[in-house]
Amino acid sequence: MYRIGDIELKQLEATIASKQLFRVGNPACGHWQQVVNFEKEFAQLIGTKHALLVSGGGTAALTCALIGLGIGPGDEVIVPAYTFMATASAVLMAGAIPVIADIDESLALSPEAFEKRISKHTKAVMPVHMIGRPADMDKIMDIARKHGLKVIEDACQCDGGSYKGHRVGSIGDAGAFSFNDFKIISCGEGGGMVTSNPDVYERASIFHDSGSAFRPYAKDFSIPVFLGQQFRATELMGAVMRGQLRRLEGILSDARRIAGRFRAELDGVKGLKIAPMNDPAGDCGISVVFTFESEAGARKFAQSPGVGAWLPIDTGKHVFTNWEPLLKKNIYHHLRMNPFYFEENKGLRADYGAEVCKKTLDICKRTAIISISPDFDEQHVAQRIEACKKAMKNWKI
Ligand SMILES: Cc1ncc(COP(=O)(O)O)c(C=O)c1O
């Protein structure tokens, strides 16, 4: 749903003309500092001290955040049972074990379910702001602080969203965003990690920089260099993302206006219940979510002519029962690198049976979602709303 065009083209043209595509370079020699400047601008927008642009997507940004926080073998990390598999796979990439917990009807992690899943091994929780909708951060932060847990916000589907006036990603100890092709802002692939903790930032920077062979921009770090991955962003990514940042508020305000109109006109229609939201003002507006009493109701509504809704249960890798490699415990290429078999992880809860998060499966079946594009025109919006009203006329299941 991202918009792209002249702004990005101009940024790219200038960057290519400089013939300097590596993120490290000297501005005195014509280097544009696109990545460095994007990181400054993004941190300022989100409200954190630091940001890191990474080439490996939201998955890499989440992994950097976990590594930055020192999460590793022996640690359990609580993740919602409805999220893209990458939330859980990032935990495994850090050598820790993901523990699934139920969502509630807002489609985000249920604070009550999260608290119930805490064990003596729990080190962190990863609330996910699914389909542009902020999680219940006040409650989640209170529980996490009470139990001494770290909070990593997965804001991959919520670029620019906010919760009670704070941008998502700035509320926990670290946050991660995705800039892949399906996201609110994008450079095709890529991700952003944010934090205000200098140690988390330093560890994440070192990890993303193949052992920091190109350390000049990190010369003041206090954390000793260790080998990591190579997730450095290119100047081309930085150039596009700086253009995308200029578009973000426009995308959000158009999507919010359209989603708000759907909700205003459909709220109160008999049989149609708008799903609860943790902060309607901070919602990105990329979805309108309805809760039904049964799967049959959600399906009937979704399939009614002109409605064009979908059920979360049908979205493959977003539901824990479809996280195939994880269910089979197939992680990395070699058994000795597979966190499920680490000595430190023995006795941790690697339990992903359907019965563990039954409530999530029930909610995913009883929910219907209309995806919103900020570029829907007035006529299209009016037609879709009319189709929803028509679907509910003489409603019977
Ligand atoms: C909730 C969530 N977390 C993490 C990711 C991973 O992001 P990426 O595909 O950019 O690695 C995604 C991607 O769709 C996502 O939706």
Ligand as a Chemical Component Dictionary entry (heavy atoms), coordinates in Angstrom:
data_LIG
# 
_chem_comp.id                   LIG 
_chem_comp.type                 NON-POLYMER 
_chem_comp.pdbx_formal_charge   0 
_chem_comp.three_letter_code    LIG 
# 
loop_
_chem_comp_atom.comp_id 
_chem_comp_atom.atom_id 
_chem_comp_atom.alt_atom_id 
_chem_comp_atom.type_symbol 
_chem_comp_atom.charge 
_chem_comp_atom.model_Cartn_x 
_chem_comp_atom.model_Cartn_y 
_chem_comp_atom.model_Cartn_z 
_chem_comp_atom.pdbx_ordinal 
LIG C1 C1 C 0 4.260  -8.935 12.331 1  
LIG C2 C2 C 0 5.477  -9.145 11.469 2  
LIG N1 N1 N 0 6.667  -9.347 12.049 3  
LIG C3 C3 C 0 7.782  -9.525 11.321 4  
LIG C4 C4 C 0 7.759  -9.508 9.943  5  
LIG C5 C5 C 0 9.010  -9.751 9.170  6  
LIG O1 O1 O 0 9.317  -8.704 8.301  7  
LIG P1 P1 P 0 10.193 -8.963 6.979  8  
LIG O2 O2 O 0 9.374  -9.769 6.036  9  
LIG O3 O3 O 0 10.453 -7.581 6.478  10 
LIG O4 O4 O 0 11.403 -9.657 7.420  11 
LIG C6 C6 C 0 6.548  -9.293 9.281  12 
LIG C7 C7 C 0 6.478  -9.287 7.809  13 
LIG O5 O5 O 0 5.499  -9.333 7.176  14 
LIG C8 C8 C 0 5.363  -9.114 10.068 15 
LIG O6 O6 O 0 4.188  -8.933 9.496  16 
# 
loop_
_chem_comp_bond.comp_id 
_chem_comp_bond.atom_id_1 
_chem_comp_bond.atom_id_2 
_chem_comp_bond.value_order 
_chem_comp_bond.pdbx_ordinal 
LIG C1 C2 SING 1  
LIG C2 N1 SING 2  
LIG C2 C8 DOUB 3  
LIG N1 C3 DOUB 4  
LIG C3 C4 SING 5  
LIG C4 C5 SING 6  
LIG C4 C6 DOUB 7  
LIG C5 O1 SING 8  
LIG O1 P1 SING 9  
LIG P1 O2 DOUB 10 
LIG P1 O3 SING 11 
LIG P1 O4 SING 12 
LIG C6 C7 SING 13 
LIG C6 C8 SING 14 
LIG C7 O5 DOUB 15 
LIG C8 O6 SING 16 
# 
